[in-house]
């Protein structure tokens, strides 16, 4: 995963004019119940890929970085596996820092060419180490899922495309190059992009991107089936290869197990591991080797990758909307000021609110990492929807959160509370809604 930057990404500014493409992109929708269950992804297979990537790094000055022999050897290893499995593969070349870089793109035959589901990960490491968690873990899980598609001879409704990006560690160079060189007609065919960057951190968390609500819910449903709580991913938001896709209106989502942020006591209580330590103490360091992997997280997350591919590539139906209560009145959020609220009056319900209350939020803001967002129940109980993050430099909070509000009476005045905790950027609550 690329390092954090406080300033807004230049790509987001440069591509602002392409926002109209969002209306052309076919949204990923929930899959019907006829979808076949995804196969279990063998942990041993995923770890075998990591062993190969470690061997490649060891034989090439200890890393697999852009422009180095270890990166090209990594690409060749993945490509050979895919070619043997029946994929159509292509190497896309670009130049960064005076060195040639490569994106590897692999297409599975069949599926609707006008509905393309992509999954990807960056294959390069930093120069200081082998990059086995960052991001051999995501690369190996995506590779083994692609091979599972071949073993099953999957015939999905959507067309499947997998990608391994180069030079992510230099600022998302490879994925930006791919998106920028994809014709607008081809961009409009992308039904979704799933990103997997660091999914086996040794002190792991289970984080889900909160971008496209259907992709998000697909991952949350998988983990709910395992009785594993998840949190919204904020540490890497805008710092990995989903960002170029999101900036041109493609629905995105993904998984993350944590980098150099510190695990809290509450997170250690629900996930295990060690509070007060980083999720990955070897982040961007020489100790990011095959010894820097949590097998349980790698196994669970690899299976989640396959679950999402099988589910989201199948035929779709529009999910029921439920009863919606909303407020579209704008409320200004003062810069680095007091919290403001927007109210929704819920009437005509019986009993308590649901355990999966949907909270749809649309907040316009020029640096969303400044914002802390809470849902306030009628009795004043606060449910945290979003924490602030100094590394989250993207615009706007447009997301759907799921809240267990079963302890609250449904009827009454619910409030969305928003506070800007840092200076220089401004915004407002555009609209929000509750779906029962």
C-alpha positions as a Markdown table, in Angstrom:
| # | Residue | x | y | z |
|---|---|---|---|---|
| 1 | Unk | 0.0 | 0.0 | 0.0 |
| 2 | Unk | 1.3 | 3.4 | -0.9 |
| 3 | Unk | 2.3 | 5.9 | 1.9 |
| 4 | Unk | -0.2 | 8.4 | 3.2 |
| 5 | Unk | -0.4 | 12.0 | 1.8 |
| 6 | Unk | -2.2 | 14.9 | 3.4 |
| 7 | Unk | -2.8 | 16.8 | 0.1 |
| 8 | Unk | -5.7 | 15.8 | -2.2 |
| 9 | Unk | -4.5 | 13.4 | -5.0 |
| 10 | Unk | -3.8 | 15.2 | -8.2 |
| 11 | Unk | -5.6 | 12.5 | -10.2 |
| 12 | Unk | -8.8 | 13.3 | -8.4 |
| 13 | Unk | -8.5 | 16.9 | -9.5 |
| 14 | Unk | -7.4 | 16.1 | -13.0 |
| 15 | Unk | -10.2 | 13.7 | -13.6 |
| 16 | Unk | -13.0 | 15.8 | -12.0 |
| 17 | Unk | -14.4 | 16.5 | -15.5 |
| 18 | Unk | -15.0 | 12.8 | -16.0 |
| 19 | Unk | -17.5 | 12.5 | -13.2 |
| 20 | Unk | -20.3 | 12.2 | -15.8 |
| 21 | Unk | -19.0 | 8.7 | -16.6 |
| 22 | Unk | -20.5 | 7.6 | -13.3 |
| 23 | Unk | -23.9 | 7.7 | -14.7 |
| 24 | Unk | -22.8 | 5.4 | -17.5 |
| 25 | Unk | -21.2 | 2.8 | -15.3 |
| 26 | Unk | -23.5 | -0.1 | -14.6 |
| 27 | Unk | -23.9 | -0.5 | -10.9 |
| 28 | Unk | -23.1 | -3.7 | -9.2 |
| 29 | Unk | -26.3 | -5.1 | -7.8 |
| 30 | Unk | -27.0 | -7.8 | -5.3 |
| 31 | Unk | -27.0 | -11.4 | -6.7 |
| 32 | Unk | -30.1 | -13.6 | -6.6 |
| 33 | Unk | -30.3 | -16.7 | -4.4 |
| 34 | Unk | -29.5 | -19.0 | -7.3 |
| 35 | Unk | -25.8 | -18.2 | -7.1 |
| 36 | Unk | -23.6 | -21.3 | -6.6 |
| 37 | Unk | -21.4 | -21.2 | -3.5 |
| 38 | Unk | -17.8 | -20.2 | -4.1 |
| 39 | Unk | -15.3 | -23.0 | -3.4 |
| 40 | Unk | -13.0 | -22.9 | -0.4 |
| 41 | Unk | -9.7 | -21.4 | -1.5 |
| 42 | Unk | -6.9 | -23.7 | -0.2 |
| 43 | Unk | -4.7 | -21.8 | 2.2 |
| 44 | Unk | -1.8 | -24.1 | 1.2 |
| 45 | Unk | -2.1 | -22.9 | -2.4 |
| 46 | Unk | -2.1 | -19.3 | -1.5 |
| 47 | Unk | 0.9 | -19.7 | 0.8 |
| 48 | Unk | 2.7 | -21.6 | -2.0 |
| 49 | Unk | 2.4 | -18.5 | -4.2 |
| 50 | Unk | 3.8 | -16.4 | -1.3 |
| 51 | Unk | 6.8 | -18.8 | -1.0 |
| 52 | Unk | 7.5 | -18.3 | -4.7 |
| 53 | Unk | 7.3 | -14.5 | -4.4 |
| 54 | Unk | 9.7 | -14.7 | -1.4 |
| 55 | Unk | 12.1 | -16.8 | -3.4 |
| 56 | Unk | 12.0 | -14.4 | -6.2 |
| 57 | Unk | 12.8 | -11.5 | -3.9 |
| 58 | Unk | 15.6 | -13.4 | -2.2 |
| 59 | Unk | 17.2 | -14.1 | -5.6 |
| 60 | Unk | 16.9 | -10.4 | -6.6 |
| 61 | Unk | 18.4 | -8.2 | -4.0 |
| 62 | Unk | 15.7 | -8.9 | -1.5 |
| 63 | Unk | 12.8 | -7.1 | -3.2 |
| 64 | Unk | 10.3 | -7.1 | -6.0 |
| 65 | Unk | 10.1 | -3.3 | -6.6 |
| 66 | Unk | 9.2 | -1.4 | -9.8 |
| 67 | Unk | 12.0 | -1.4 | -12.3 |
| 68 | Unk | 13.9 | -4.2 | -10.6 |
| 69 | Unk | 14.4 | -7.7 | -11.8 |
| 70 | Unk | 12.4 | -9.1 | -8.9 |
| 71 | Unk | 9.2 | -7.4 | -10.1 |
| 72 | Unk | 9.5 | -8.7 | -13.7 |
| 73 | Unk | 10.1 | -12.2 | -12.3 |
| 74 | Unk | 7.0 | -11.8 | -10.2 |
| 75 | Unk | 4.9 | -10.8 | -13.2 |
| 76 | Unk | 6.3 | -13.8 | -15.2 |
| 77 | Unk | 5.4 | -16.2 | -12.4 |
| 78 | Unk | 1.8 | -15.0 | -12.2 |
| 79 | Unk | 1.4 | -14.8 | -16.0 |
| 80 | Unk | 2.6 | -18.4 | -16.5 |
| 81 | Unk | 0.1 | -19.7 | -14.0 |
| 82 | Unk | -2.8 | -17.8 | -15.7 |
| 83 | Unk | -1.7 | -18.8 | -19.2 |
| 84 | Unk | -1.7 | -22.5 | -18.2 |
| 85 | Unk | -5.2 | -22.1 | -16.7 |
| 86 | Unk | -6.8 | -20.8 | -19.9 |
| 87 | Unk | -6.8 | -17.0 | -19.4 |
| 88 | Unk | -6.1 | -14.5 | -22.1 |
| 89 | Unk | -3.2 | -12.4 | -20.6 |
| 90 | Unk | -1.7 | -9.1 | -21.6 |
| 91 | Unk | 1.3 | -7.1 | -20.3 |
| 92 | Unk | 0.7 | -3.4 | -20.3 |
| 93 | Unk | 3.9 | -1.4 | -20.3 |
| 94 | Unk | 4.4 | 2.1 | -18.8 |
| 95 | Unk | 7.4 | 4.1 | -17.7 |
| 96 | Unk | 8.0 | 5.6 | -14.2 |
| 97 | Unk | 11.2 | 7.0 | -12.8 |
| 98 | Unk | 13.0 | 6.2 | -16.0 |
| 99 | Unk | 12.2 | 2.4 | -15.6 |
| 100 | Unk | 9.8 | 0.2 | -17.5 |
| 101 | Unk | 6.8 | -1.0 | -15.4 |
| 102 | Unk | 4.2 | -3.7 | -16.1 |
| 103 | Unk | 0.5 | -4.3 | -15.4 |
| 104 | Unk | -0.7 | -7.8 | -16.0 |
| 105 | Unk | -4.3 | -8.1 | -17.2 |
| 106 | Unk | -6.0 | -11.5 | -17.4 |
| 107 | Unk | -9.5 | -12.1 | -18.9 |
| 108 | Unk | -11.5 | -15.2 | -18.4 |
| 109 | Unk | -13.4 | -16.2 | -21.5 |
| 110 | Unk | -17.2 | -15.7 | -21.7 |
| 111 | Unk | -19.6 | -13.5 | -19.8 |
| 112 | Unk | -21.3 | -10.3 | -20.9 |
| 113 | Unk | -18.5 | -8.0 | -22.4 |
| 114 | Unk | -20.7 | -5.0 | -21.5 |
| 115 | Unk | -20.7 | -6.0 | -17.8 |
| 116 | Unk | -17.1 | -6.5 | -16.6 |
| 117 | Unk | -16.2 | -7.3 | -13.0 |
| 118 | Unk | -12.6 | -6.7 | -12.2 |
| 119 | Unk | -10.5 | -7.8 | -9.2 |
| 120 | Unk | -7.0 | -6.6 | -8.7 |
| 121 | Unk | -4.0 | -6.1 | -6.4 |
| 122 | Unk | -0.6 | -4.5 | -6.7 |
| 123 | Unk | 2.3 | -6.9 | -7.3 |
| 124 | Unk | 5.3 | -4.6 | -6.5 |
| 125 | Unk | 7.0 | -4.3 | -3.2 |
| 126 | Unk | 9.0 | -1.4 | -1.8 |
| 127 | Unk | 12.8 | -1.5 | -2.3 |
| 128 | Unk | 13.4 | -2.3 | 1.4 |
| 129 | Unk | 11.9 | -5.7 | 1.4 |
| 130 | Unk | 10.1 | -8.6 | -0.2 |
| 131 | Unk | 6.6 | -7.2 | 0.3 |
| 132 | Unk | 5.0 | -10.5 | 1.3 |
| 133 | Unk | 2.0 | -9.0 | 3.2 |
| 134 | Unk | 2.2 | -5.7 | 1.2 |
| 135 | Unk | 1.2 | -7.0 | -1.2 |
| 136 | Unk | 2.1 | -10.5 | -1.9 |
| 137 | Unk | -1.0 | -11.5 | 0.2 |
| 138 | Unk | -3.5 | -9.7 | -2.0 |
| 139 | Unk | -1.7 | -10.8 | -5.2 |
| 140 | Unk | -1.6 | -14.4 | -4.2 |
| 141 | Unk | -5.3 | -14.5 | -3.1 |
| 142 | Unk | -6.4 | -12.9 | -6.4 |
| 143 | Unk | -4.2 | -15.4 | -8.3 |
| 144 | Unk | -5.6 | -18.4 | -6.5 |
| 145 | Unk | -9.1 | -17.2 | -6.9 |
| 146 | Unk | -8.5 | -16.8 | -10.7 |
| 147 | Unk | -7.2 | -20.3 | -10.8 |
| 148 | Unk | -10.2 | -21.6 | -8.8 |
| 149 | Unk | -12.4 | -20.0 | -11.5 |
| 150 | Unk | -10.5 | -22.1 | -14.1 |
| 151 | Unk | -10.8 | -25.3 | -12.0 |
| 152 | Unk | -14.5 | -24.8 | -11.7 |
| 153 | Unk | -14.9 | -23.7 | -15.3 |
| 154 | Unk | -17.1 | -21.0 | -14.0 |
| 155 | Unk | -19.5 | -19.5 | -16.5 |
| 156 | Unk | -20.6 | -16.2 | -14.9 |
| 157 | Unk | -23.1 | -13.8 | -16.3 |
| 158 | Unk | -20.5 | -11.0 | -16.1 |
| 159 | Unk | -17.2 | -11.0 | -17.8 |
| 160 | Unk | -14.3 | -11.6 | -15.3 |
| 161 | Unk | -11.0 | -9.6 | -15.5 |
| 162 | Unk | -8.2 | -9.9 | -13.1 |
| 163 | Unk | -5.2 | -7.4 | -12.7 |
| 164 | Unk | -1.9 | -7.2 | -11.0 |
| 165 | Unk | -0.6 | -3.6 | -10.9 |
| 166 | Unk | 2.9 | -2.3 | -11.1 |
| 167 | Unk | 4.5 | 0.7 | -9.3 |
| 168 | Unk | 1.7 | 1.1 | -6.8 |
| 169 | Unk | 4.2 | 2.0 | -4.2 |
| 170 | Unk | 5.3 | 5.0 | -6.2 |
| 171 | Unk | 1.8 | 6.5 | -6.2 |
| 172 | Unk | -0.6 | 4.1 | -7.9 |
| 173 | Unk | 1.3 | 4.6 | -11.1 |
| 174 | Unk | 0.2 | 1.3 | -12.8 |
| 175 | Unk | -3.5 | 1.4 | -12.0 |
| 176 | Unk | -3.6 | 5.1 | -12.9 |
| 177 | Unk | -2.0 | 4.3 | -16.3 |
| 178 | Unk | -4.6 | 1.6 | -17.0 |
| 179 | Unk | -7.6 | 3.8 | -16.1 |
| 180 | Unk | -6.3 | 6.8 | -17.9 |
| 181 | Unk | -5.6 | 4.8 | -21.1 |
| 182 | Unk | -9.0 | 3.0 | -21.0 |
| 183 | Unk | -11.4 | 4.5 | -23.5 |
| 184 | Unk | -14.5 | 6.0 | -22.0 |
| 185 | Unk | -16.7 | 3.3 | -23.7 |
| 186 | Unk | -14.6 | 0.6 | -22.0 |
| 187 | Unk | -14.7 | 2.3 | -18.6 |
| 188 | Unk | -18.5 | 2.4 | -18.9 |
| 189 | Unk | -18.5 | -1.4 | -19.1 |
| 190 | Unk | -16.9 | -1.8 | -15.7 |
| 191 | Unk | -19.6 | -3.1 | -13.4 |
| 192 | Unk | -17.2 | -3.0 | -10.4 |
| 193 | Unk | -13.6 | -3.1 | -9.3 |
| 194 | Unk | -12.5 | -5.1 | -6.2 |
| 195 | Unk | -9.2 | -4.2 | -4.6 |
| 196 | Unk | -7.1 | -6.4 | -2.2 |
| 197 | Unk | -4.1 | -4.7 | -0.7 |
| 198 | Unk | -2.6 | -6.3 | 2.5 |
| 199 | Unk | -5.0 | -9.0 | 3.7 |
| 200 | Unk | -2.8 | -11.1 | 6.0 |
| 201 | Unk | -1.3 | -8.6 | 8.5 |
| 202 | Unk | 0.3 | -10.4 | 11.4 |
| 203 | Unk | -1.9 | -8.5 | 14.0 |
| 204 | Unk | -4.9 | -8.4 | 11.7 |
| 205 | Unk | -8.1 | -6.4 | 11.6 |
| 206 | Unk | -11.1 | -7.1 | 9.3 |
| 207 | Unk | -11.7 | -4.0 | 7.4 |
| 208 | Unk | -14.2 | -3.5 | 4.5 |
| 209 | Unk | -14.2 | -0.6 | 2.1 |
| 210 | Unk | -17.4 | 1.5 | 2.4 |
| 211 | Unk | -17.6 | 2.7 | -1.2 |
| 212 | Unk | -20.2 | 0.9 | -3.3 |
| 213 | Unk | -22.9 | -0.3 | -0.9 |
| 214 | Unk | -23.6 | -3.6 | -2.7 |
| 215 | Unk | -20.0 | -4.6 | -2.9 |
| 216 | Unk | -19.6 | -3.6 | 0.8 |
| 217 | Unk | -22.6 | -5.6 | 1.9 |
| 218 | Unk | -21.4 | -8.7 | -0.1 |
| 219 | Unk | -18.2 | -8.7 | 2.1 |
| 220 | Unk | -20.1 | -7.9 | 5.3 |
| 221 | Unk | -22.5 | -10.7 | 4.7 |
| 222 | Unk | -19.7 | -13.2 | 4.2 |
| 223 | Unk | -18.1 | -12.2 | 7.5 |
| 224 | Unk | -21.4 | -12.1 | 9.3 |
| 225 | Unk | -21.8 | -15.8 | 8.3 |
| 226 | Unk | -18.5 | -16.5 | 10.1 |
| 227 | Unk | -19.6 | -14.4 | 13.1 |
| 228 | Unk | -16.7 | -12.1 | 12.5 |
| 229 | Unk | -17.3 | -8.3 | 13.1 |
| 230 | Unk | -15.9 | -5.9 | 10.6 |
| 231 | Unk | -15.1 | -2.2 | 10.5 |
| 232 | Unk | -15.1 | 0.3 | 7.8 |
| 233 | Unk | -11.6 | 0.7 | 6.2 |
| 234 | Unk | -10.2 | 4.2 | 6.6 |
| 235 | Unk | -6.4 | 3.8 | 6.9 |
| 236 | Unk | -5.8 | 3.0 | 3.2 |
| 237 | Unk | -8.7 | 5.0 | 1.7 |
| 238 | Unk | -7.4 | 6.7 | -1.4 |
| 239 | Unk | -4.0 | 5.2 | -1.1 |
| 240 | Unk | -4.4 | 2.0 | -3.1 |
| 241 | Unk | -5.4 | 1.0 | -6.6 |
| 242 | Unk | -9.2 | 1.3 | -6.2 |
| 243 | Unk | -8.8 | 5.1 | -6.2 |
| 244 | Unk | -8.2 | 5.7 | -9.9 |
| 245 | Unk | -11.3 | 3.6 | -10.7 |
| 246 | Unk | -13.4 | 5.4 | -8.1 |
| 247 | Unk | -12.4 | 8.8 | -9.4 |
| 248 | Unk | -14.0 | 8.0 | -12.8 |
| 249 | Unk | -17.2 | 6.6 | -11.4 |
| 250 | Unk | -16.5 | 2.9 | -11.3 |
| 251 | Unk | -18.1 | 1.1 | -8.3 |
| 252 | Unk | -15.3 | -0.1 | -6.0 |
| 253 | Unk | -14.9 | -2.2 | -2.9 |
| 254 | Unk | -12.3 | -4.3 | -1.2 |
| 255 | Unk | -10.7 | -5.8 | 2.0 |
| 256 | Unk | -7.8 | -4.7 | 4.2 |
| 257 | Unk | -6.2 | -6.2 | 7.3 |
| 258 | Unk | -4.3 | -3.1 | 8.5 |
| 259 | Unk | -0.9 | -1.5 | 8.1 |
| 260 | Unk | 0.9 | 0.8 | 10.5 |
| 261 | Unk | -2.1 | 2.0 | 12.5 |
| 262 | Unk | -2.2 | 0.8 | 16.1 |
| 263 | Unk | -4.8 | -1.9 | 17.1 |
| 264 | Unk | -7.0 | -0.6 | 19.9 |
| 265 | Unk | -8.1 | -2.5 | 23.0 |
| 266 | Unk | -11.6 | -2.7 | 21.6 |
| 267 | Unk | -10.3 | -4.2 | 18.3 |
| 268 | Unk | -8.1 | -6.7 | 20.1 |
| 269 | Unk | -11.1 | -7.8 | 22.2 |
| 270 | Unk | -13.2 | -8.6 | 19.1 |
| 271 | Unk | -10.5 | -9.8 | 16.7 |
| 272 | Unk | -7.7 | -11.1 | 19.0 |
| 273 | Unk | -4.1 | -10.1 | 18.6 |
| 274 | Unk | -2.2 | -7.4 | 20.6 |
| 275 | Unk | -3.6 | -4.0 | 21.5 |
| 276 | Unk | -1.1 | -1.1 | 21.3 |
| 277 | Unk | 0.8 | -2.7 | 18.4 |
| 278 | Unk | 0.6 | -2.0 | 14.7 |
| 279 | Unk | -1.5 | -4.2 | 12.6 |
| 280 | Unk | 1.7 | -4.8 | 10.6 |
| 281 | Unk | 4.9 | -3.9 | 12.4 |
| 282 | Unk | 6.9 | -4.8 | 9.3 |
| 283 | Unk | 5.0 | -2.5 | 7.0 |
| 284 | Unk | 7.3 | -1.3 | 4.3 |
| 285 | Unk | 10.3 | -2.9 | 6.0 |
| 286 | Unk | 12.8 | -5.7 | 5.4 |
| 287 | Unk | 11.0 | -8.0 | 7.8 |
| 288 | Unk | 7.9 | -8.2 | 5.5 |
| 289 | Unk | 8.7 | -11.8 | 4.6 |
| 290 | Unk | 6.8 | -15.1 | 4.7 |
| 291 | Unk | 7.2 | -14.9 | 8.5 |
| 292 | Unk | 5.1 | -11.8 | 8.5 |
| 293 | Unk | 1.8 | -13.5 | 7.6 |
| 294 | Unk | -1.2 | -14.4 | 9.7 |
| 295 | Unk | -2.6 | -17.6 | 8.3 |
| 296 | Unk | -6.1 | -17.3 | 9.7 |
| 297 | Unk | -6.5 | -13.8 | 8.2 |
| 298 | Unk | -5.1 | -14.9 | 4.9 |
| 299 | Unk | -7.4 | -18.0 | 4.8 |
| 300 | Unk | -10.5 | -16.0 | 5.7 |
| 301 | Unk | -9.8 | -13.1 | 3.3 |
| 302 | Unk | -8.9 | -15.4 | 0.4 |
| 303 | Unk | -12.2 | -17.2 | 0.8 |
| 304 | Unk | -13.9 | -13.8 | 0.9 |
| 305 | Unk | -12.3 | -12.8 | -2.4 |
| 306 | Unk | -13.8 | -15.9 | -4.0 |
| 307 | Unk | -17.2 | -15.4 | -2.4 |
| 308 | Unk | -17.3 | -11.8 | -3.9 |
| 309 | Unk | -16.2 | -13.0 | -7.3 |
| 310 | Unk | -18.8 | -15.8 | -7.5 |
| 311 | Unk | -21.6 | -13.6 | -6.0 |
| 312 | Unk | -21.1 | -10.3 | -7.9 |
| 313 | Unk | -20.4 | -11.9 | -11.3 |
| 314 | Unk | -23.7 | -13.8 | -11.3 |
| 315 | Unk | -27.0 | -12.5 | -12.7 |
| 316 | Unk | -28.5 | -9.7 | -10.6 |
| 317 | Unk | -31.8 | -8.4 | -9.3 |
| 318 | Unk | -32.5 | -5.2 | -7.6 |
| 319 | Unk | -32.8 | -5.8 | -3.8 |
| 320 | Unk | -35.9 | -4.6 | -2.0 |
| 321 | Unk | -35.6 | -1.0 | -0.7 |
| 322 | Unk | -37.7 | -1.3 | 2.5 |
| 323 | Unk | -39.4 | 1.7 | 4.1 |
| 324 | Unk | -37.3 | 4.9 | 3.6 |
| 325 | Unk | -37.3 | 8.0 | 5.8 |
| 326 | Unk | -35.1 | 10.8 | 4.5 |
| 327 | Unk | -34.0 | 14.4 | 4.8 |
| 328 | Unk | -32.7 | 16.3 | 1.8 |
| 329 | Unk | -32.3 | 19.7 | 3.4 |
| 330 | Unk | -28.7 | 21.0 | 3.3 |
| 331 | Unk | -26.9 | 21.6 | 6.6 |
| 332 | Unk | -23.6 | 23.4 | 6.5 |
| 333 | Unk | -20.7 | 21.8 | 8.5 |
| 334 | Unk | -18.5 | 24.5 | 10.1 |
| 335 | Unk | -14.8 | 24.2 | 9.4 |
| 336 | Unk | -13.1 | 22.7 | 12.5 |
| 337 | Unk | -16.2 | 23.6 | 14.5 |
| 338 | Unk | -19.1 | 22.3 | 16.5 |
| 339 | Unk | -21.1 | 19.3 | 15.5 |
| 340 | Unk | -24.3 | 19.9 | 13.5 |
| 341 | Unk | -27.2 | 17.6 | 13.0 |
| 342 | Unk | -29.9 | 16.8 | 10.5 |
| 343 | Unk | -33.1 | 15.1 | 11.7 |
| 344 | Unk | -35.4 | 12.4 | 10.3 |
| 345 | Unk | -38.8 | 11.7 | 12.0 |
| 346 | Unk | -39.7 | 8.0 | 11.9 |
| 347 | Unk | -43.4 | 7.3 | 12.4 |
| 348 | Unk | -45.8 | 4.4 | 11.8 |
| 349 | Unk | -43.3 | 1.7 | 12.9 |
| 350 | Unk | -43.9 | -0.9 | 15.6 |
| 351 | Unk | -41.4 | -2.2 | 18.1 |
| 352 | Unk | -37.7 | -1.6 | 17.9 |
| 353 | Unk | -35.5 | -0.6 | 14.9 |
| 354 | Unk | -33.9 | -3.5 | 13.0 |
| 355 | Unk | -30.6 | -5.1 | 13.7 |
| 356 | Unk | -29.4 | -4.1 | 10.2 |
| 357 | Unk | -30.7 | -0.5 | 10.0 |
| 358 | Unk | -29.4 | 1.0 | 6.7 |
| 359 | Unk | -28.1 | 4.6 | 7.1 |
| 360 | Unk | -27.5 | 6.2 | 3.7 |
| 361 | Unk | -25.2 | 9.3 | 3.9 |
| 362 | Unk | -24.4 | 11.9 | 1.3 |
| 363 | Unk | -22.0 | 14.6 | 2.7 |
| 364 | Unk | -20.2 | 16.9 | 0.3 |
| 365 | Unk | -16.8 | 17.9 | 1.7 |
| 366 | Unk | -13.4 | 18.7 | 0.2 |
| 367 | Unk | -11.5 | 16.5 | 2.6 |
| 368 | Unk | -13.6 | 13.7 | 4.1 |
| 369 | Unk | -10.9 | 12.6 | 6.5 |
| 370 | Unk | -11.8 | 15.6 | 8.6 |
| 371 | Unk | -15.2 | 14.3 | 9.4 |
| 372 | Unk | -16.6 | 12.4 | 12.3 |
| 373 | Unk | -20.1 | 11.0 | 11.6 |
| 374 | Unk | -22.6 | 9.6 | 14.1 |
| 375 | Unk | -26.2 | 8.3 | 14.0 |
| 376 | Unk | -28.1 | 9.5 | 17.1 |
| 377 | Unk | -31.1 | 7.4 | 18.2 |
| 378 | Unk | -34.2 | 9.0 | 19.5 |
| 379 | Unk | -33.0 | 8.5 | 23.1 |
| 380 | Unk | -29.7 | 10.2 | 22.3 |
| 381 | Unk | -27.6 | 7.0 | 22.0 |
| 382 | Unk | -24.7 | 7.6 | 19.5 |
| 383 | Unk | -23.7 | 5.0 | 16.9 |
| 384 | Unk | -20.4 | 5.8 | 15.2 |
| 385 | Unk | -20.6 | 5.6 | 11.4 |
| 386 | Unk | -17.2 | 7.1 | 10.5 |
| 387 | Unk | -14.1 | 8.2 | 12.3 |
| 388 | Unk | -11.8 | 11.0 | 11.2 |
| 389 | Unk | -8.6 | 10.1 | 9.4 |
| 390 | Unk | -5.7 | 12.4 | 8.5 |
| 391 | Unk | -4.8 | 10.1 | 5.6 |
| 392 | Unk | -8.2 | 10.1 | 3.9 |
| 393 | Unk | -7.9 | 13.0 | 1.5 |
| 394 | Unk | -10.7 | 12.1 | -0.9 |
| 395 | Unk | -13.8 | 14.2 | -1.4 |
| 396 | Unk | -17.2 | 13.5 | 0.0 |
| 397 | Unk | -18.8 | 10.8 | 2.2 |
| 398 | Unk | -21.3 | 8.9 | 0.0 |
| 399 | Unk | -21.9 | 5.6 | 1.7 |
| 400 | Unk | -24.5 | 3.3 | 3.3 |
| 401 | Unk | -23.7 | 2.0 | 6.8 |
| 402 | Unk | -25.4 | -0.9 | 8.6 |
| 403 | Unk | -26.2 | -0.3 | 12.3 |
| 404 | Unk | -27.5 | -2.8 | 14.8 |
| 405 | Unk | -30.2 | -0.5 | 16.3 |
| 406 | Unk | -32.3 | -3.3 | 17.7 |
| 407 | Unk | -32.1 | -1.9 | 21.2 |
| 408 | Unk | -33.8 | 1.4 | 20.1 |
| 409 | Unk | -37.4 | 2.2 | 19.6 |
| 410 | Unk | -38.1 | 2.6 | 15.9 |
| 411 | Unk | -40.4 | 5.6 | 16.1 |
| 412 | Unk | -39.0 | 9.0 | 17.1 |
| 413 | Unk | -36.5 | 11.6 | 15.8 |
| 414 | Unk | -33.3 | 10.2 | 14.6 |
| 415 | Unk | -30.3 | 12.5 | 13.8 |
| 416 | Unk | -27.2 | 12.4 | 11.7 |
| 417 | Unk | -24.5 | 14.2 | 13.5 |
| 418 | Unk | -21.4 | 15.5 | 11.7 |
| 419 | Unk | -18.4 | 17.3 | 13.0 |
| 420 | Unk | -15.4 | 18.7 | 11.2 |
| 421 | Unk | -12.3 | 18.2 | 13.4 |
| 422 | Unk | -9.6 | 19.8 | 11.2 |
| 423 | Unk | -9.1 | 23.2 | 9.5 |
| 424 | Unk | -9.0 | 24.3 | 5.9 |
| 425 | Unk | -11.7 | 22.2 | 4.2 |
| 426 | Unk | -15.4 | 22.8 | 4.1 |
| 427 | Unk | -18.7 | 21.0 | 3.3 |
| 428 | Unk | -22.3 | 20.3 | 4.1 |
| 429 | Unk | -24.8 | 17.5 | 4.7 |
| 430 | Unk | -26.5 | 17.1 | 1.3 |
| 431 | Unk | -29.0 | 14.4 | 2.3 |
| 432 | Unk | -29.3 | 11.2 | 4.3 |
| 433 | Unk | -31.9 | 8.4 | 4.9 |
| 434 | Unk | -32.8 | 5.5 | 7.1 |
| 435 | Unk | -34.1 | 2.3 | 5.5 |
| 436 | Unk | -36.1 | 0.0 | 7.7 |
